[in-house]
Amino acid sequence: MDDSNGDGATHPSIAATPDGPYRVTGIRRIVWGEKVQTAEGEPITWRQREVVADNDKEYWLCRCGQSGNKPFCDSSHRRVGF
């Protein structure tokens, strides 16, 4: 089965690994964003804060909540027995 979408990139996929992180593939960019609000607190839009990953490889996202490198996994799940 061909898992590409015609331009060489794979389709986005997220899978939970047993007792470990989420494995994310097919995502080209992960960007932190922040809400832009009026003085009254009404949401207006989102502003890009930081690009935290910018390639077409796989990412491992924390699922145990203990990573010191959130949202990415740093293998803390092994230490805490997740």
C-alpha positions, 0 to 999 in steps of 0.5 A: 500500500502506498502511504503517500499523498502524491507529493512524496509526503505521507498521510498524517498518522498518530498512534499510541505506543504501548506504555509510551509516547504517541508516534506521529508521522506525516506532519511537516510542522508543529507550531506553538500558537497563542490566542490574540484577545481584545481588552475584554478577553474576546478571542480575535485570532491566533498568532504563531509563537514558535515553530517547534518542529519543521520537517517531514520525519516522525515525532514522539509526543509525551503521553505520561505528562512527565517530559521535561521537553513537552510536547516531545517525549524524553523517555520519562515514561520509563522512569515513572513507570507509565 
